[in-house]
């Protein structure tokens, strides 16, 4: 499975992946998913929001056990973030069949669309739509960097955007959703464990900062006469690092757009996107407020106008304790594992579905902690341990 999936969307120069929603690479990943389902004799379907499903058993029976993740990527992302969960899901089904496991409930594998939000700027679009956490009106307003709307992109890829929206009937069939994911951090590497269980996802969001100044000639405009938004933006980047460090949170300006974007021009507009996350809501609010206050101070000092727009936000997600504890019991009983429980600052489809469906997550050790990078890695032995753990969990949860 890895050999088949590895070349799809891989950039020849960076070595990273560019599997963006509703593009050619995304279509190849979807074809791969459908082929995996067909090869196993699973029932394949695509829901109204473009999420792919493969079923062992009839989901209409209800109380289904579902696993899976996503196949899209951030720009120049790694091979494991998302795909490890999907590949491991199919591998876990293979393991269960090899064991002759008794499954009393339907078991499904899902590939959620546009989890990373790399194209339209909003993460977890597929699961947000299904869970009713993104309205149809909001979804239709999403555009990519070229001005292509989400409906236009879906239609160009051969999907009907008229049907998108909340899908409570489908979610009501799911009794538990367990997402396996490569750890995006080093907690397991430090503890020496191959597999961990998620406790919670930190609250997190994305904010767009628009600094508007005055375009001018870089060679003839005196420094004192400039209204340069790049300076205000640069000061804000430093302020974000300072405020996050003081609060024990994280804050990152990882994307920037400049107009007119000329080497010999003072910019008229600098647009930067802030990603910030913290262990609790109060801390996150304090950090973002302090960054915005600093940005406004620097903008005023430079004669620059500033608009701040919150583009997305996900509150803290506490995974259901009963399901988490049951998974720990299953792994302790079947594999004699004492699996550590850890929080994460990374968002996931499991977090979006939480509150609509009982959800849980398994993490596979990432020895370096590097993620969203071509250097992202998990050792084969750890990946296999993740497959075994997921198979044990699915078998335990699918028995009546």
C-alpha positions as CSV (number, residue, x, y, z in Angstrom):
1,X,0.0,0.0,0.0
2,X,2.8,2.4,0.8
3,X,4.5,1.7,-2.5
4,X,1.3,2.5,-4.4
5,X,0.6,5.7,-2.4
6,X,4.1,7.1,-2.1
7,X,4.5,8.8,-5.5
8,X,1.1,10.5,-5.6
9,X,1.4,14.2,-5.3
10,X,5.1,14.1,-4.4
11,X,7.1,17.2,-5.5
12,X,10.3,16.2,-7.3
13,X,12.4,19.0,-5.8
14,X,11.2,19.3,-2.2
15,X,10.4,15.6,-1.7
16,X,7.2,16.7,0.1
17,X,3.6,16.1,-0.8
18,X,1.2,18.5,-2.4
19,X,-2.1,16.6,-2.2
20,X,-4.6,19.5,-2.2
21,X,-8.3,19.1,-2.1
22,X,-10.1,18.5,-5.4
23,X,-6.9,18.5,-7.5
24,X,-5.4,15.8,-9.7
25,X,-3.3,14.4,-6.8
26,X,-6.4,14.3,-4.6
27,X,-8.2,12.4,-7.4
28,X,-5.4,9.8,-7.6
29,X,-5.6,9.4,-3.8
30,X,-9.3,8.9,-4.0
31,X,-8.8,6.3,-6.8
32,X,-6.3,4.5,-4.6
33,X,-8.8,4.4,-1.7
34,X,-11.6,3.0,-3.9
35,X,-9.2,0.4,-5.3
36,X,-8.2,-0.7,-1.7
37,X,-11.9,-1.1,-0.9
38,X,-12.6,-3.1,-4.0
39,X,-9.7,-5.4,-3.5
40,X,-11.1,-6.4,-0.1
41,X,-14.7,-6.8,-1.3
42,X,-15.8,-3.8,0.9
43,X,-18.9,-1.8,0.0
44,X,-17.7,1.6,-1.3
45,X,-19.5,4.9,-1.3
46,X,-18.9,8.6,-1.4
47,X,-21.1,10.9,0.8
48,X,-22.6,14.2,-0.1
49,X,-19.5,16.1,1.1
50,X,-17.0,14.0,-0.8
51,X,-15.8,11.8,2.0
52,X,-15.1,8.3,1.0
53,X,-16.3,5.2,3.0
54,X,-15.6,1.5,2.7
55,X,-17.7,-0.9,4.7
56,X,-17.4,-4.4,6.0
57,X,-21.0,-5.2,6.9
58,X,-24.1,-3.1,6.5
59,X,-23.8,0.4,8.1
60,X,-27.6,0.7,8.1
61,X,-27.6,-1.8,11.1
62,X,-26.1,1.0,13.2
63,X,-23.6,1.1,16.1
64,X,-20.9,0.8,13.5
65,X,-17.2,1.0,14.4
66,X,-15.3,3.3,12.0
67,X,-11.7,4.1,11.6
68,X,-9.7,6.1,9.1
69,X,-8.2,9.6,8.6
70,X,-7.3,11.7,5.5
71,X,-5.1,11.5,2.4
72,X,-4.6,15.2,1.6
73,X,-1.5,17.2,2.8
74,X,-0.2,20.6,3.7
75,X,2.2,22.2,1.2
76,X,5.3,20.0,1.0
77,X,3.9,17.8,3.8
78,X,5.2,14.4,4.9
79,X,4.1,10.9,4.0
80,X,2.6,10.0,7.4
81,X,0.2,12.7,8.5
82,X,-3.2,11.4,7.5
83,X,-2.2,8.5,5.1
84,X,-0.8,6.4,8.0
85,X,-4.3,6.3,9.5
86,X,-5.9,5.3,6.3
87,X,-3.3,2.7,5.3
88,X,-3.3,1.3,8.9
89,X,-7.1,1.0,8.8
90,X,-7.0,-1.3,5.7
91,X,-4.1,-3.2,7.2
92,X,-6.0,-3.7,10.5
93,X,-8.9,-5.1,8.5
94,X,-6.5,-7.5,6.8
95,X,-5.2,-8.5,10.3
96,X,-8.7,-9.1,11.6
97,X,-9.5,-11.3,8.6
98,X,-6.3,-13.3,9.1
99,X,-7.2,-13.9,12.7
100,X,-10.7,-15.0,11.8
101,X,-12.0,-12.4,14.2
102,X,-15.7,-12.3,15.1
103,X,-17.2,-8.9,14.3
104,X,-20.8,-8.4,15.4
105,X,-21.0,-4.8,14.2
106,X,-20.4,-3.1,10.9
107,X,-16.8,-1.8,10.5
108,X,-15.9,1.1,8.2
109,X,-12.9,2.9,6.9
110,X,-13.2,6.6,6.0
111,X,-11.1,9.1,4.1
112,X,-12.2,12.6,5.1
113,X,-11.8,15.2,2.4
114,X,-9.7,18.4,2.8
115,X,-8.6,17.8,6.3
116,X,-5.5,20.0,6.1
117,X,-7.3,23.0,4.6
118,X,-4.2,23.8,2.4
119,X,-6.3,24.9,-0.6
120,X,-9.3,26.8,0.9
121,X,-7.8,28.0,4.2
122,X,-10.1,26.0,6.5
123,X,-9.2,22.7,8.0
124,X,-11.4,19.6,8.2
125,X,-13.9,20.8,5.6
126,X,-15.3,17.3,4.9
127,X,-15.9,16.4,8.5
128,X,-17.1,19.9,9.4
129,X,-19.7,19.8,6.7
130,X,-20.9,16.3,7.8
131,X,-21.0,17.3,11.5
132,X,-22.9,20.5,10.7
133,X,-20.0,22.6,12.0
134,X,-19.7,24.4,8.7
135,X,-22.8,25.7,7.0
136,X,-23.5,25.4,3.3
137,X,-23.4,29.2,3.0
138,X,-20.0,29.3,4.6
139,X,-18.7,26.5,2.5
140,X,-19.8,28.2,-0.7
141,X,-17.9,31.3,0.2
142,X,-14.6,29.4,0.5
143,X,-12.1,30.3,-2.2
144,X,-8.5,29.3,-3.0
145,X,-5.6,31.5,-3.9
146,X,-6.7,31.7,-7.5
147,X,-10.2,32.7,-6.7
148,X,-11.7,29.3,-7.4
149,X,-14.6,28.6,-5.0
150,X,-15.1,25.2,-3.2
151,X,-18.2,24.4,-5.3
152,X,-16.4,25.2,-8.5
153,X,-13.5,23.0,-7.5
154,X,-15.8,20.1,-6.5
155,X,-17.7,20.4,-9.8
156,X,-14.5,20.5,-11.8
157,X,-13.5,17.2,-10.1
158,X,-16.8,15.6,-11.0
159,X,-18.7,16.0,-7.8
160,X,-22.1,17.7,-7.3
161,X,-21.7,20.6,-4.8
162,X,-25.4,21.1,-4.6
163,X,-25.7,18.3,-2.1
164,X,-23.1,19.4,0.5
165,X,-24.2,19.9,4.1
166,X,-24.9,18.3,7.5
167,X,-25.2,14.5,7.4
168,X,-26.8,13.5,10.7
169,X,-28.3,10.3,9.4
170,X,-25.0,8.9,8.4
171,X,-23.3,9.9,11.6
172,X,-26.1,8.4,13.6
173,X,-25.0,5.0,12.3
174,X,-21.6,5.3,14.0
175,X,-21.2,4.0,17.5
176,X,-17.5,4.8,17.7
177,X,-14.8,6.5,15.6
178,X,-11.2,5.7,16.2
179,X,-8.6,7.7,14.3
180,X,-5.0,6.5,14.2
181,X,-2.4,9.2,13.5
182,X,1.3,9.7,13.6
183,X,2.2,11.7,16.7
184,X,2.9,15.3,15.9
185,X,5.4,15.8,18.7
186,X,7.9,13.8,20.7
187,X,6.0,12.6,23.8
188,X,6.1,9.0,22.8
189,X,9.7,9.3,21.7
190,X,10.6,10.5,25.1
191,X,8.5,7.9,27.0
192,X,9.7,5.0,24.8
193,X,6.2,3.9,23.8
194,X,5.3,2.9,20.3
195,X,1.6,3.7,20.7
196,X,-0.4,6.3,22.7
197,X,-4.0,7.3,23.3
198,X,-5.2,10.9,22.9
199,X,-6.8,12.6,25.9
200,X,-7.7,16.0,24.3
201,X,-7.0,18.4,21.5
202,X,-6.0,21.9,22.4
203,X,-8.3,24.8,21.4
204,X,-6.9,26.4,18.2
205,X,-7.7,28.8,15.4
206,X,-6.5,30.8,12.4
207,X,-6.6,34.6,12.2
208,X,-5.8,36.7,9.1
209,X,-4.0,40.0,9.7
210,X,-4.3,42.5,6.9
211,X,-1.8,45.4,7.1
212,X,-2.5,48.1,4.5
213,X,0.1,50.8,3.8
214,X,1.1,52.8,0.7
215,X,2.8,51.3,-2.3
216,X,5.9,53.3,-3.3
217,X,9.3,53.2,-5.0
218,X,11.9,51.3,-2.9
219,X,14.7,53.4,-4.3
220,X,13.4,56.9,-4.2
221,X,11.0,57.0,-1.1
222,X,12.7,58.3,2.0
223,X,12.4,56.0,5.0
224,X,10.7,58.7,7.0
225,X,8.0,59.1,4.3
226,X,7.1,55.5,4.1
227,X,3.9,53.7,5.3
228,X,5.4,50.3,5.0
229,X,3.1,47.5,6.2
230,X,5.9,45.0,6.1
231,X,7.5,46.6,9.2
232,X,4.3,46.3,11.2
233,X,3.9,42.7,10.1
234,X,7.5,41.9,11.1
235,X,7.0,43.4,14.5
236,X,3.8,41.4,15.0
237,X,5.6,38.1,14.1
238,X,8.1,38.8,16.9
239,X,5.3,39.8,19.3
240,X,3.5,36.5,18.5
241,X,6.7,34.5,19.5
242,X,7.1,36.5,22.6
243,X,3.5,36.2,23.8
244,X,3.3,32.5,23.1
245,X,6.6,31.8,25.0
246,X,5.4,33.8,28.0
247,X,2.1,31.9,28.1
248,X,3.4,28.4,27.4
249,X,1.3,28.3,24.1
250,X,2.3,28.3,20.5
251,X,1.7,31.0,17.8
252,X,2.9,30.9,14.2
253,X,2.7,33.2,11.2
254,X,3.3,30.5,8.6
255,X,1.7,32.1,5.5
256,X,2.1,35.5,4.0
257,X,0.8,37.3,0.9
258,X,2.3,40.6,-0.3
259,X,1.1,43.2,-2.8
260,X,2.4,44.3,-5.2
261,X,5.1,41.8,-4.3
262,X,7.9,43.5,-6.2
263,X,11.6,43.6,-5.1
264,X,11.8,47.3,-5.7
265,X,8.5,48.3,-4.3
266,X,7.3,49.3,-0.8
267,X,4.3,47.0,-0.3
268,X,0.7,48.3,-0.2
269,X,-0.6,45.2,1.6
270,X,0.9,42.5,3.7
271,X,-1.5,39.7,4.7
272,X,-0.3,37.2,7.2
273,X,-2.1,34.2,8.7
274,X,-1.7,33.4,12.4
275,X,-2.1,29.9,13.8
276,X,-2.3,29.8,17.6
277,X,-3.0,27.0,20.0
278,X,-2.9,26.6,23.8
279,X,-3.8,24.0,26.4
280,X,-6.9,25.8,27.5
281,X,-9.3,28.5,26.2
282,X,-8.3,31.2,28.6
283,X,-4.7,31.0,27.7
284,X,-5.4,31.0,24.0
285,X,-7.7,34.1,24.3
286,X,-5.0,36.0,26.2
287,X,-2.3,35.1,23.7
288,X,-4.3,36.1,20.6
289,X,-5.5,39.3,22.3
290,X,-2.0,40.3,23.1
291,X,-0.8,39.6,19.6
292,X,-3.6,41.7,18.1
293,X,-2.9,44.6,20.5
294,X,0.8,44.6,19.6
295,X,-0.2,44.5,15.9
296,X,-2.4,47.5,16.3
297,X,0.2,49.4,18.2
298,X,2.8,48.8,15.5
299,X,0.3,49.6,12.7
300,X,-0.6,53.0,14.3
301,X,3.1,53.8,14.8
302,X,3.8,53.2,11.1
303,X,0.7,54.9,9.7
304,X,-0.7,51.5,8.6
305,X,-4.3,50.3,8.7
306,X,-5.0,46.9,10.2
307,X,-7.9,44.4,9.9
308,X,-8.0,41.2,11.8
309,X,-10.4,38.4,10.8
310,X,-10.8,35.1,12.6
311,X,-11.1,32.5,9.8
312,X,-11.6,29.4,11.8
313,X,-11.7,28.2,15.4
314,X,-12.0,24.9,17.2
315,X,-12.6,24.8,20.9
316,X,-10.9,22.3,23.2
317,X,-11.9,18.7,22.5
318,X,-12.0,16.2,25.5
319,X,-12.3,12.8,23.9
320,X,-15.0,10.7,25.5
321,X,-13.5,9.2,28.7
322,X,-15.6,6.0,28.5
323,X,-14.4,5.2,25.0
324,X,-10.8,6.2,25.8
325,X,-10.8,4.0,28.9
326,X,-12.4,1.1,27.0
327,X,-9.6,1.3,24.4
328,X,-7.0,1.3,27.2
329,X,-8.6,-1.8,28.7
330,X,-8.7,-3.6,25.3
331,X,-5.0,-2.9,24.7
332,X,-4.1,-3.9,28.2
333,X,-6.0,-7.1,27.9
334,X,-5.1,-8.1,24.3
335,X,-1.5,-6.8,24.0
336,X,-0.5,-6.3,27.6
337,X,0.2,-2.7,26.8
338,X,0.1,0.2,29.3
339,X,-0.5,2.9,26.8
340,X,0.2,6.5,27.8
341,X,-2.5,9.1,27.5
342,X,-1.4,12.4,26.0
343,X,-2.8,15.6,24.7
344,X,-2.1,17.2,21.4
345,X,-2.0,20.7,19.8
346,X,-2.9,19.3,16.4
347,X,-6.5,19.4,15.0
348,X,-8.0,16.2,13.6
349,X,-11.3,15.0,12.0
350,X,-11.9,13.0,15.2
351,X,-12.0,16.3,17.1
352,X,-14.5,17.8,14.7
353,X,-16.8,14.7,15.0
354,X,-16.6,14.7,18.8
355,X,-19.9,15.7,20.3
356,X,-21.7,14.2,17.3
357,X,-20.1,10.7,17.6
358,X,-18.0,9.0,20.4
359,X,-14.5,9.5,19.2
360,X,-10.9,8.5,20.2
361,X,-7.4,8.6,18.8
362,X,-4.4,6.4,18.7
363,X,-0.9,7.9,18.1
364,X,2.1,6.2,16.6
365,X,5.5,7.3,17.8
366,X,7.3,9.9,15.7
367,X,11.0,9.7,16.8
368,X,11.9,13.3,15.9
369,X,8.6,15.0,16.4
370,X,8.9,16.6,13.0
371,X,5.6,16.9,11.1
372,X,4.1,18.9,8.2
373,X,7.5,18.4,6.6
374,X,9.1,15.9,4.2
375,X,11.3,14.8,7.2
376,X,8.2,13.4,9.0
377,X,8.8,9.8,9.8
378,X,7.7,6.7,11.8
379,X,9.6,3.5,12.0
380,X,8.2,0.4,10.3
381,X,8.1,-1.5,13.6
382,X,6.1,1.3,15.3
383,X,3.7,1.5,12.3
384,X,3.1,-2.3,12.6
385,X,2.6,-1.9,16.3
386,X,0.0,0.7,15.5
387,X,-1.8,-1.6,13.1
388,X,-1.9,-4.4,15.7
389,X,-3.2,-2.0,18.3
390,X,-5.9,-0.7,15.9
391,X,-6.9,-4.2,15.0
392,X,-7.2,-5.1,18.7
393,X,-9.3,-2.0,19.3
394,X,-11.6,-2.6,16.3
395,X,-12.1,-6.2,17.3
396,X,-12.9,-5.3,20.9
397,X,-15.3,-2.5,20.0
398,X,-17.1,-4.5,17.3
399,X,-18.1,-7.4,19.6
400,X,-21.6,-7.2,21.2
